[in-house]
Amino acid sequence: MTATVEQAFPDAGSDGGGRLSGLRTSTRARSTSSRVALGAFVLVLAYLVLVPLFKLQQLAVADDFRGYRVAFGDGRIWETVRTTVYLAVGSLAIAMVLGTGLAFAASRLPVRWRGLRSLPVLPIVVPGIASVTGWIFLLSPRPGYLNAALRNLPWWNHLEQGPVDVYSLPWIILITGFGLTSFVYLFVSSGLSGISSEHVEAAEVAGSSSIGVFFRVILPLLRPALVYGAGIALLLGLGQFAPPLLLGTNTGISVLTTDMYAATSQSPVDYGAAAAIGSPLLVFGLLVVIGQKAFLGDQARFVTHGGKGFQARRRSSPLSVLAIVLYCLVATVLPITGLLLVALSPFWSGTLDPGTFSLDSFRTVFGQSDIVTAILTSLTASLLAVLIVVPIGFVCASVLLRGQRFRILRQVLDYLVAVPLGIPAVVFGAGFLLTYSAPPFILYGTKSVIVLVYVTIMLPFATRMLLTGMTALGSSYIEASRVSGAGLLGTNLRILAPLLRSTAAGAVALIFVLLAQEFGASLLVRSSTTQVMGTVLFDYYTNGAYPTVAAVALIMTAVTAAGVVVALVLGGRNALDKL
């Protein structure tokens, strides 16, 4: 050590040791302040995420576990659990196959068709509750427009209803799978954009076919994106609310989320039973998070470029255009068509009369002050939540990827970020209602509680999307900046943020889209004077005002689409690879 000090400070004499000691003291002080700041950050997130769940569990175990006795004392709960698993696994299988295939097809689009890369995301842009109602308008057994058209074919002209029953479990699974496909596509396409063309070209030169390259080279390198995408799709499948609520309730098909909503909407409200019913979802969520960690291991193994001369070219294929367009037609155009037909009609029936088409339903929407206010509330709350959650997600992703010196805090943060994925939005809504309807924070009936619940449920999406982008970039850029003398803040602002511009734009677009159409959590924290678009649409649907429902759904779709366009403009044309 003496030799080292003398070499480092050859002219300092006895002052060299003092300078080195001062340097060590300064380093320890900075390390301590970093730990304190990170600890405070983790505590704030822990309060936001865990306290609402703790409040619910308090009610579930109160009075000698009355909530659990009520929830699991009925033998039908196990049939509900099985149905929930069938829905989650079936929709996951559909989403993984379609999402991965569409991402690979998008990477091989001819140059003039590159704009089609955003089409597989369109099912996200169409609000879930709007998409489901669109399918109802098309495939309801008797008045559904598409069913009525199919009954004109020779095979089914003897039928009085059908041939498709959209209220059956297979169709609930299929429609849910279409919606989850876009999430898988987002993660896989982001991972594909980070795979260097050198690996693909080397395999092709070695004589491997396109299918061989896909299974032997691309899929192994896509493991982080596939694991994240599969985990999120599985958890979203377990927590699905709109499809089983609208399609399954009247036919006796129930899942855990619909049973939970029933417990919170009955009179008197039973939050304890609702919390107990959601307990299996908590267990599933933890298992998925642990499984993600086990499958990924050291994520540095999946970094495929270091920055020099990096390109991600692929061979083009005209069949990619056909695959993407076909999926878009089925998953997006059909339900929107159903909504448009009902919105233009004076009422919903199995027959169409273009002579009666009008814009009366849209005039009704904009003439109702409650609907206009709900639209403005949705926009305001969604934008505020995006502005809050994206920076938080950036900090979380940075700590998870490069915060090895904060081992314990890093592990706690990892689980905190993952928790909202395993908890249905309806449960968080109930938890926030309990937490923020009493001191010290009384926020019930305000926009603030909506923003808080939005930030909480979107935290995993912001973190995971940014983390995927950071993982693909590797550490070369950051190390070069720090060696050059730049500080941590300067490196993040000048180096990392510009490189993550397209990824951040994709995250902003995804979060805004999800929040602009969210109604599960909003359904619980809303009040008579504070509504959002999703809750207003649901209220009009339950009242049977179908043309108004269709008009509101189309307006929601237009709002979310506008948000995507703005995010893509801000993120540049490369944001299409992330969205």
PLY file of the C-alpha trace (Angstrom):
ply
format ascii 1.0
element vertex 579
property float x
property float y
property float z
element edge 578
property int vertex1
property int vertex2
end_header
0.00 0.00 0.00
2.89 2.37 0.79
4.35 1.83 -2.65
1.00 2.49 -4.20
0.58 5.76 -2.31
4.07 6.91 -3.25
3.48 6.07 -6.91
0.14 7.86 -6.92
1.46 10.95 -5.10
5.22 11.06 -5.85
5.56 14.74 -4.88
3.21 14.76 -1.95
5.53 13.39 0.71
3.72 12.81 3.93
0.62 14.51 2.51
0.00 11.58 0.12
-1.47 9.36 2.80
-3.70 12.18 3.98
-5.00 12.80 0.48
-5.69 9.11 -0.03
-7.45 8.94 3.33
-9.57 11.93 2.38
-10.42 10.28 -0.94
-11.53 7.15 0.85
-13.64 9.17 3.28
-15.29 11.05 0.43
-16.01 7.76 -1.38
-17.57 6.22 1.73
-19.68 9.35 2.26
-20.98 9.20 -1.31
-21.71 5.48 -0.94
-23.61 6.08 2.30
-25.65 8.92 0.81
-26.48 6.72 -2.21
-27.69 3.94 0.08
-29.81 6.35 2.08
-31.35 7.85 -1.05
-32.04 4.41 -2.55
-33.47 3.20 0.76
-35.87 6.13 0.89
-36.87 5.48 -2.73
-37.59 1.81 -1.95
-39.61 2.75 1.16
-41.84 5.09 -0.85
-42.49 2.37 -3.44
-43.11 -0.17 -0.67
-45.77 2.08 0.84
-47.37 2.63 -2.54
-47.42 -1.07 -3.49
-47.71 -3.01 -0.24
-49.83 -0.91 2.12
-53.06 -1.28 0.06
-52.54 -5.06 -0.07
-51.78 -5.15 3.65
-55.03 -3.30 4.38
-56.98 -5.89 2.42
-55.27 -8.83 4.11
-56.02 -7.30 7.48
-59.70 -7.55 6.62
-59.30 -11.08 5.23
-57.80 -12.44 8.47
-59.94 -10.37 10.82
-62.53 -12.12 12.99
-60.68 -15.43 12.95
-60.03 -15.46 9.17
-63.65 -14.78 8.30
-62.74 -13.58 4.79
-61.02 -16.86 3.95
-63.81 -18.90 5.46
-66.38 -17.07 3.36
-64.32 -17.24 0.17
-63.20 -20.86 0.37
-66.15 -22.28 2.26
-68.02 -22.48 -1.04
-66.88 -25.45 -3.13
-67.44 -23.49 -6.34
-64.25 -21.52 -5.68
-62.12 -24.41 -6.93
-64.01 -24.52 -10.21
-63.33 -20.79 -10.47
-59.63 -21.40 -9.85
-59.53 -24.05 -12.60
-61.30 -21.74 -15.03
-58.81 -18.97 -14.18
-55.90 -21.30 -14.91
-57.45 -22.48 -18.18
-57.94 -18.87 -19.26
-54.39 -17.86 -18.32
-52.59 -20.84 -19.84
-54.72 -20.96 -22.99
-54.40 -17.25 -23.71
-50.66 -17.42 -22.94
-50.14 -20.19 -25.50
-51.98 -18.18 -28.16
-50.11 -14.98 -27.30
-46.65 -16.58 -27.27
-47.07 -18.28 -30.65
-48.66 -15.28 -32.35
-46.50 -12.64 -30.65
-43.18 -14.35 -31.37
-44.17 -15.21 -34.93
-45.35 -11.67 -35.64
-42.19 -10.14 -34.17
-40.04 -12.39 -36.37
-42.21 -11.54 -39.39
-41.91 -7.81 -38.61
-38.12 -8.11 -38.54
-38.21 -9.51 -42.09
-40.55 -7.00 -43.70
-39.36 -5.57 -47.05
-38.07 -2.01 -46.76
-41.13 -0.39 -48.31
-43.43 -2.23 -45.89
-41.55 -1.39 -42.68
-44.43 0.80 -41.53
-46.46 -2.36 -40.89
-44.35 -3.09 -37.81
-46.77 -1.13 -35.65
-49.85 -3.10 -36.74
-49.46 -5.99 -34.24
-49.72 -3.41 -31.44
-53.15 -2.19 -32.54
-55.09 -4.67 -30.35
-53.61 -2.80 -27.37
-54.76 0.51 -28.82
-58.34 -0.76 -28.92
-59.47 -0.70 -25.26
-60.06 -4.15 -23.85
-63.62 -3.47 -22.83
-64.26 -1.88 -26.25
-62.77 -4.84 -28.10
-64.88 -7.29 -26.12
-68.07 -5.34 -26.83
-67.08 -5.22 -30.50
-66.85 -9.02 -30.56
-70.20 -9.23 -28.76
-71.81 -7.06 -31.44
-70.38 -9.41 -34.10
-70.66 -12.86 -32.54
-73.51 -12.77 -30.08
-75.43 -16.00 -30.91
-78.61 -14.34 -32.20
-78.16 -10.61 -32.98
-74.43 -10.69 -33.78
-73.79 -9.22 -37.23
-71.14 -11.76 -38.23
-73.22 -14.66 -36.98
-76.17 -13.36 -38.98
-73.98 -13.25 -42.09
-72.65 -16.76 -41.46
-76.20 -18.12 -41.21
-76.70 -17.16 -44.84
-74.11 -19.75 -45.89
-75.34 -23.21 -46.96
-73.66 -24.91 -44.00
-75.56 -22.92 -41.37
-78.72 -21.64 -43.10
-80.83 -23.97 -40.94
-79.68 -22.35 -37.69
-81.69 -19.75 -35.79
-78.68 -18.60 -33.78
-74.92 -19.06 -33.91
-72.93 -20.80 -35.32
-70.46 -19.04 -32.98
-71.12 -18.55 -29.28
-68.88 -15.72 -28.10
-70.02 -16.32 -24.52
-68.23 -19.69 -24.30
-64.90 -20.30 -22.55
-62.93 -21.11 -25.77
-63.91 -17.75 -27.25
-63.09 -15.94 -24.00
-59.63 -17.55 -24.17
-59.20 -16.69 -27.85
-60.20 -13.03 -27.44
-57.95 -12.72 -24.39
-55.08 -14.30 -26.35
-55.49 -11.73 -29.13
-55.16 -8.95 -26.58
-52.08 -10.46 -24.89
-50.34 -11.09 -28.22
-49.41 -7.43 -28.48
-47.60 -7.51 -25.14
-45.50 -10.49 -26.20
-44.85 -8.80 -29.54
-43.56 -5.66 -27.81
-40.98 -7.53 -25.76
-39.89 -9.92 -28.50
-39.57 -7.22 -31.16
-37.51 -5.14 -28.72
-35.25 -8.13 -28.15
-34.95 -8.82 -31.87
-33.83 -5.25 -32.53
-30.91 -5.85 -30.16
-29.61 -8.99 -31.89
-26.63 -8.27 -34.10
-26.93 -9.37 -37.72
-23.45 -10.89 -37.44
-24.84 -13.87 -35.51
-27.60 -14.45 -38.04
-25.28 -14.05 -41.02
-22.74 -16.44 -39.52
-25.42 -19.11 -39.13
-26.66 -18.55 -42.69
-23.14 -18.75 -44.11
-22.71 -22.02 -42.23
-25.65 -23.39 -44.23
-28.50 -23.05 -41.73
-31.98 -22.42 -43.13
-34.21 -19.56 -42.01
-36.11 -21.93 -39.69
-32.83 -23.28 -38.33
-31.53 -19.77 -37.68
-34.74 -18.90 -35.86
-34.69 -21.91 -33.52
-30.91 -22.26 -33.03
-29.72 -18.66 -32.89
-32.54 -16.15 -32.45
-34.72 -17.95 -29.89
-31.83 -18.62 -27.42
-30.74 -14.97 -27.62
-34.35 -13.88 -27.09
-34.64 -15.66 -23.76
-34.89 -12.45 -21.64
-37.56 -10.98 -23.91
-39.46 -14.28 -24.07
-39.32 -14.82 -20.32
-40.43 -11.27 -19.55
-43.12 -11.38 -22.22
-44.39 -14.80 -21.14
-44.38 -13.79 -17.47
-46.32 -10.59 -18.11
-48.77 -12.34 -20.45
-49.35 -15.12 -17.90
-49.95 -12.69 -15.06
-52.24 -10.55 -17.21
-54.10 -13.70 -18.22
-54.55 -14.67 -14.58
-55.84 -11.18 -13.81
-58.13 -10.78 -16.82
-61.29 -8.91 -15.96
-63.18 -7.41 -18.91
-63.57 -10.54 -21.13
-64.80 -12.89 -18.38
-66.95 -10.15 -16.84
-68.79 -9.25 -20.05
-68.75 -12.67 -21.73
-68.88 -15.15 -18.88
-71.02 -13.68 -16.13
-74.38 -14.37 -17.78
-73.40 -17.94 -18.72
-72.04 -18.96 -15.32
-68.35 -18.70 -16.27
-66.44 -17.00 -13.49
-62.76 -16.39 -12.71
-61.09 -15.09 -9.59
-61.23 -11.46 -10.68
-64.95 -11.51 -11.41
-65.65 -13.20 -8.07
-63.57 -10.52 -6.38
-65.50 -7.77 -8.13
-68.76 -9.44 -7.12
-67.61 -9.37 -3.48
-66.79 -5.65 -3.72
-69.95 -4.66 -5.59
-72.48 -6.51 -3.44
-74.31 -4.90 -0.55
-72.86 -4.93 2.03
-69.39 -4.84 0.48
-67.12 -7.69 1.61
-63.53 -6.56 1.09
-62.25 -9.36 3.32
-63.69 -12.05 1.06
-62.41 -10.19 -2.01
-58.89 -10.14 -0.58
-59.07 -13.84 0.26
-60.29 -14.72 -3.25
-57.29 -12.88 -4.69
-54.78 -14.81 -2.57
-54.19 -17.55 -5.21
-53.23 -14.80 -7.66
-50.64 -13.54 -5.17
-49.12 -17.02 -5.00
-49.13 -17.40 -8.80
-47.49 -13.99 -9.13
-44.64 -14.90 -6.78
-44.07 -18.19 -8.59
-43.85 -16.40 -11.95
-41.33 -13.87 -10.60
-39.17 -16.66 -9.15
-39.45 -18.59 -12.41
-38.29 -15.54 -14.39
-35.19 -15.23 -12.24
-34.38 -18.93 -12.57
-34.71 -18.95 -16.36
-32.73 -15.76 -16.94
-29.79 -16.13 -14.60
-26.97 -13.80 -15.69
-28.57 -11.41 -18.18
-25.17 -10.28 -19.47
-25.04 -13.53 -21.48
-27.70 -12.17 -23.82
-25.95 -8.92 -24.82
-25.12 -9.32 -28.50
-23.44 -6.04 -29.42
-21.10 -3.52 -28.00
-21.87 -0.57 -30.21
-19.22 -0.65 -32.95
-20.79 -1.03 -36.34
-23.91 -2.56 -34.88
-26.71 -3.39 -37.27
-29.72 -5.66 -36.97
-30.48 -6.45 -40.60
-32.65 -9.42 -41.59
-33.56 -11.05 -44.87
-36.89 -9.75 -46.12
-39.88 -11.95 -46.86
-43.13 -10.95 -48.65
-45.00 -13.54 -46.57
-44.32 -11.38 -43.52
-46.61 -8.71 -44.97
-49.44 -11.22 -45.38
-49.07 -12.59 -41.84
-49.14 -9.17 -40.18
-52.02 -7.83 -42.26
-54.10 -10.98 -41.66
-53.60 -10.77 -37.91
-54.50 -7.09 -37.89
-57.71 -7.75 -39.83
-58.87 -10.46 -37.45
-57.74 -9.03 -34.10
-58.39 -5.32 -34.73
-60.45 -4.49 -37.79
-63.28 -6.93 -37.05
-64.14 -5.68 -33.52
-63.79 -2.05 -34.61
-66.15 -2.79 -37.49
-68.68 -4.16 -35.03
-68.39 -1.03 -32.91
-68.75 1.24 -35.93
-71.86 -0.54 -37.19
-73.59 -0.27 -33.82
-72.48 3.35 -33.30
-74.04 4.35 -36.62
-77.26 2.39 -36.06
-80.24 3.59 -33.99
-80.21 0.24 -32.15
-78.41 -3.12 -32.20
-80.09 -5.97 -34.06
-79.05 -8.77 -36.36
-79.87 -6.80 -39.49
-78.29 -3.72 -41.04
-80.06 -0.86 -42.79
-77.54 1.70 -44.13
-80.44 4.09 -44.67
-80.78 4.48 -40.90
-77.10 5.22 -40.28
-76.45 8.50 -38.46
-74.07 10.21 -36.04
-76.71 10.56 -33.33
-74.80 8.37 -30.86
-71.73 10.62 -31.13
-73.89 13.70 -30.62
-75.30 12.02 -27.52
-71.81 11.35 -26.19
-70.59 14.92 -26.61
-73.89 16.26 -25.33
-73.53 14.41 -22.03
-71.43 16.42 -19.58
-70.56 13.34 -17.54
-68.99 11.61 -20.56
-67.02 14.70 -21.61
-65.75 15.14 -18.05
-64.77 11.47 -17.89
-62.76 11.82 -21.12
-60.90 14.84 -19.74
-60.27 13.07 -16.44
-58.86 10.03 -18.25
-56.49 12.20 -20.28
-55.30 14.22 -17.31
-54.78 11.25 -14.98
-53.08 9.17 -17.69
-50.64 11.92 -18.69
-49.73 12.70 -15.08
-49.18 9.01 -14.33
-46.93 8.63 -17.40
-44.82 11.64 -16.38
-44.36 10.10 -12.92
-43.93 6.40 -13.65
-41.46 6.53 -16.55
-38.69 8.29 -14.53
-39.41 5.94 -11.62
-39.15 2.98 -14.00
-35.83 4.31 -15.32
-34.37 4.46 -11.80
-35.70 0.98 -10.99
-34.30 -0.52 -14.20
-30.89 1.08 -13.59
-30.70 -0.30 -10.05
-31.87 -3.77 -11.08
-29.31 -3.99 -13.88
-26.27 -2.25 -12.37
-26.93 -1.92 -8.65
-24.90 -4.95 -7.54
-23.38 -3.01 -4.63
-26.89 -2.53 -3.18
-27.61 -6.25 -3.07
-30.38 -6.31 -0.46
-32.14 -3.14 -1.62
-31.87 -4.38 -5.21
-33.60 -7.66 -4.38
-36.34 -5.88 -2.45
-36.86 -3.47 -5.34
-37.04 -6.33 -7.83
-39.92 -7.93 -5.97
-41.67 -4.62 -5.34
-41.67 -3.84 -9.05
-43.04 -7.29 -9.89
-45.86 -7.33 -7.32
-48.36 -5.17 -9.28
-48.22 -7.63 -12.18
-49.44 -10.44 -9.98
-52.28 -8.40 -8.51
-55.40 -7.72 -10.59
-56.25 -4.06 -10.99
-59.57 -4.66 -9.25
-57.75 -5.73 -6.08
-55.48 -2.71 -6.16
-58.53 -0.54 -6.63
-60.12 -2.01 -3.52
-56.88 -1.65 -1.57
-56.43 1.97 -2.59
-60.04 2.69 -1.71
-59.42 1.44 1.84
-55.99 3.06 2.19
-56.82 6.51 0.92
-60.31 6.86 2.38
-58.93 7.24 5.91
-56.16 9.26 7.59
-53.39 10.15 7.01
-54.28 10.47 3.30
-57.95 11.06 2.51
-58.05 11.14 -1.29
-61.29 9.33 -2.12
-63.21 10.93 -4.97
-60.19 12.91 -6.25
-58.04 12.58 -9.33
-55.02 12.09 -7.08
-56.05 8.60 -6.00
-56.62 7.63 -9.64
-53.12 8.88 -10.54
-51.59 6.95 -7.62
-53.26 3.68 -8.54
-52.29 4.22 -12.19
-48.64 4.76 -11.26
-48.66 1.62 -9.13
-50.17 -0.76 -11.68
-47.98 0.61 -14.50
-44.70 0.40 -12.57
-43.83 -3.11 -13.85
-44.39 -2.13 -17.49
-42.19 0.96 -17.32
-39.43 -0.90 -15.49
-39.41 -4.05 -17.60
-39.49 -2.30 -20.97
-36.64 0.03 -20.01
-34.75 -2.87 -18.43
-35.04 -4.87 -21.65
-33.61 -1.96 -23.63
-30.77 -1.46 -21.16
-29.93 -5.17 -21.20
-29.64 -5.18 -24.99
-27.33 -2.12 -24.92
-24.83 -3.75 -22.60
-22.41 -1.81 -20.38
-19.81 -0.62 -22.92
-21.32 2.83 -23.40
-21.66 3.53 -19.68
-18.18 2.24 -18.87
-16.64 4.38 -21.60
-18.45 7.46 -20.30
-17.43 6.87 -16.67
-13.79 6.20 -17.63
-13.83 9.49 -19.52
-14.67 11.26 -16.27
-18.44 11.74 -16.62
-20.55 11.43 -13.49
-23.51 9.12 -13.05
-26.07 11.84 -13.77
-24.20 13.09 -16.83
-23.83 9.55 -18.17
-27.55 8.87 -17.81
-28.59 12.17 -19.39
-26.04 12.39 -22.21
-25.39 8.73 -23.08
-28.03 6.34 -21.81
-31.17 8.48 -22.26
-30.55 9.22 -26.00
-29.78 5.54 -26.68
-33.00 4.54 -24.93
-35.08 7.16 -26.70
-37.03 4.70 -28.86
-37.46 2.24 -25.98
-38.73 5.03 -23.71
-41.13 6.18 -26.43
-42.48 2.65 -26.69
-42.90 2.53 -22.91
-44.70 5.89 -22.88
-47.04 4.79 -25.66
-47.80 1.46 -24.00
-48.46 3.00 -20.58
-50.63 5.79 -21.95
-52.66 3.32 -23.99
-53.23 1.03 -21.01
-54.17 3.88 -18.70
-56.45 5.70 -21.12
-58.59 2.56 -21.33
-58.19 1.26 -17.76
-61.39 0.63 -15.83
-60.74 -2.30 -13.48
-59.02 -0.28 -10.75
-60.91 2.87 -11.68
-64.17 1.03 -11.07
-63.31 0.78 -7.37
-61.73 4.19 -6.70
-64.15 6.25 -8.77
-66.90 8.35 -7.27
-70.09 9.79 -8.71
-68.20 12.98 -9.60
-64.91 11.40 -10.70
-65.27 9.02 -13.62
-62.99 7.89 -16.43
-63.81 6.66 -19.92
-63.76 2.98 -19.02
-66.16 3.29 -16.10
-68.60 5.45 -18.09
-68.56 2.92 -20.94
-69.26 0.08 -18.49
-72.16 1.96 -16.90
-73.80 2.60 -20.28
-73.24 -1.05 -21.26
-74.99 -2.35 -18.16
-77.89 -0.01 -18.96
-78.20 -1.42 -22.49
-77.38 1.84 -24.33
-75.37 -0.01 -26.98
-75.01 2.74 -29.64
-73.68 5.08 -26.96
-71.34 2.34 -25.72
-70.00 1.84 -29.24
-69.49 5.60 -29.69
-67.61 5.91 -26.39
-65.48 2.88 -27.31
-64.52 4.43 -30.64
-63.63 7.72 -28.93
-61.46 5.82 -26.44
-59.73 4.10 -29.35
-59.11 7.43 -31.08
-57.66 8.94 -27.89
-55.27 6.04 -27.29
-54.23 5.98 -30.95
-53.42 9.70 -30.75
-51.24 9.00 -27.71
-49.33 6.33 -29.62
-48.75 8.65 -32.56
-47.37 11.38 -30.29
-45.04 8.91 -28.56
-43.77 7.62 -31.90
-43.13 11.15 -33.12
-41.14 11.92 -29.99
-39.26 8.63 -30.17
-38.38 8.83 -33.86
-38.89 6.22 -36.52
-36.87 3.63 -34.57
-39.59 3.63 -31.94
-41.53 1.41 -34.34
-39.13 -1.37 -33.35
-40.30 -0.99 -29.75
-44.00 -0.56 -30.39
0 1
1 2
2 3
3 4
4 5
5 6
6 7
7 8
8 9
9 10
10 11
11 12
12 13
13 14
14 15
15 16
16 17
17 18
18 19
19 20
20 21
21 22
22 23
23 24
24 25
25 26
26 27
27 28
28 29
29 30
30 31
31 32
32 33
33 34
34 35
35 36
36 37
37 38
38 39
39 40
40 41
41 42
42 43
43 44
44 45
45 46
46 47
47 48
48 49
49 50
50 51
51 52
52 53
53 54
54 55
55 56
56 57
57 58
58 59
59 60
60 61
61 62
62 63
63 64
64 65
65 66
66 67
67 68
68 69
69 70
70 71
71 72
72 73
73 74
74 75
75 76
76 77
77 78
78 79
79 80
80 81
81 82
82 83
83 84
84 85
85 86
86 87
87 88
88 89
89 90
90 91
91 92
92 93
93 94
94 95
95 96
96 97
97 98
98 99
99 100
100 101
101 102
102 103
103 104
104 105
105 106
106 107
107 108
108 109
109 110
110 111
111 112
112 113
113 114
114 115
115 116
116 117
117 118
118 119
119 120
120 121
121 122
122 123
123 124
124 125
125 126
126 127
127 128
128 129
129 130
130 131
131 132
132 133
133 134
134 135
135 136
136 137
137 138
138 139
139 140
140 141
141 142
142 143
143 144
144 145
145 146
146 147
147 148
148 149
149 150
150 151
151 152
152 153
153 154
154 155
155 156
156 157
157 158
158 159
159 160
160 161
161 162
162 163
163 164
164 165
165 166
166 167
167 168
168 169
169 170
170 171
171 172
172 173
173 174
174 175
175 176
176 177
177 178
178 179
179 180
180 181
181 182
182 183
183 184
184 185
185 186
186 187
187 188
188 189
189 190
190 191
191 192
192 193
193 194
194 195
195 196
196 197
197 198
198 199
199 200
200 201
201 202
202 203
203 204
204 205
205 206
206 207
207 208
208 209
209 210
210 211
211 212
212 213
213 214
214 215
215 216
216 217
217 218
218 219
219 220
220 221
221 222
222 223
223 224
224 225
225 226
226 227
227 228
228 229
229 230
230 231
231 232
232 233
233 234
234 235
235 236
236 237
237 238
238 239
239 240
240 241
241 242
242 243
243 244
244 245
245 246
246 247
247 248
248 249
249 250
250 251
251 252
252 253
253 254
254 255
255 256
256 257
257 258
258 259
259 260
260 261
261 262
262 263
263 264
264 265
265 266
266 267
267 268
268 269
269 270
270 271
271 272
272 273
273 274
274 275
275 276
276 277
277 278
278 279
279 280
280 281
281 282
282 283
283 284
284 285
285 286
286 287
287 288
288 289
289 290
290 291
291 292
292 293
293 294
294 295
295 296
296 297
297 298
298 299
299 300
300 301
301 302
302 303
303 304
304 305
305 306
306 307
307 308
308 309
309 310
310 311
311 312
312 313
313 314
314 315
315 316
316 317
317 318
318 319
319 320
320 321
321 322
322 323
323 324
324 325
325 326
326 327
327 328
328 329
329 330
330 331
331 332
332 333
333 334
334 335
335 336
336 337
337 338
338 339
339 340
340 341
341 342
342 343
343 344
344 345
345 346
346 347
347 348
348 349
349 350
350 351
351 352
352 353
353 354
354 355
355 356
356 357
357 358
358 359
359 360
360 361
361 362
362 363
363 364
364 365
365 366
366 367
367 368
368 369
369 370
370 371
371 372
372 373
373 374
374 375
375 376
376 377
377 378
378 379
379 380
380 381
381 382
382 383
383 384
384 385
385 386
386 387
387 388
388 389
389 390
390 391
391 392
392 393
393 394
394 395
395 396
396 397
397 398
398 399
399 400
400 401
401 402
402 403
403 404
404 405
405 406
406 407
407 408
408 409
409 410
410 411
411 412
412 413
413 414
414 415
415 416
416 417
417 418
418 419
419 420
420 421
421 422
422 423
423 424
424 425
425 426
426 427
427 428
428 429
429 430
430 431
431 432
432 433
433 434
434 435
435 436
436 437
437 438
438 439
439 440
440 441
441 442
442 443
443 444
444 445
445 446
446 447
447 448
448 449
449 450
450 451
451 452
452 453
453 454
454 455
455 456
456 457
457 458
458 459
459 460
460 461
461 462
462 463
463 464
464 465
465 466
466 467
467 468
468 469
469 470
470 471
471 472
472 473
473 474
474 475
475 476
476 477
477 478
478 479
479 480
480 481
481 482
482 483
483 484
484 485
485 486
486 487
487 488
488 489
489 490
490 491
491 492
492 493
493 494
494 495
495 496
496 497
497 498
498 499
499 500
500 501
501 502
502 503
503 504
504 505
505 506
506 507
507 508
508 509
509 510
510 511
511 512
512 513
513 514
514 515
515 516
516 517
517 518
518 519
519 520
520 521
521 522
522 523
523 524
524 525
525 526
526 527
527 528
528 529
529 530
530 531
531 532
532 533
533 534
534 535
535 536
536 537
537 538
538 539
539 540
540 541
541 542
542 543
543 544
544 545
545 546
546 547
547 548
548 549
549 550
550 551
551 552
552 553
553 554
554 555
555 556
556 557
557 558
558 559
559 560
560 561
561 562
562 563
563 564
564 565
565 566
566 567
567 568
568 569
569 570
570 571
571 572
572 573
573 574
574 575
575 576
576 577
577 578
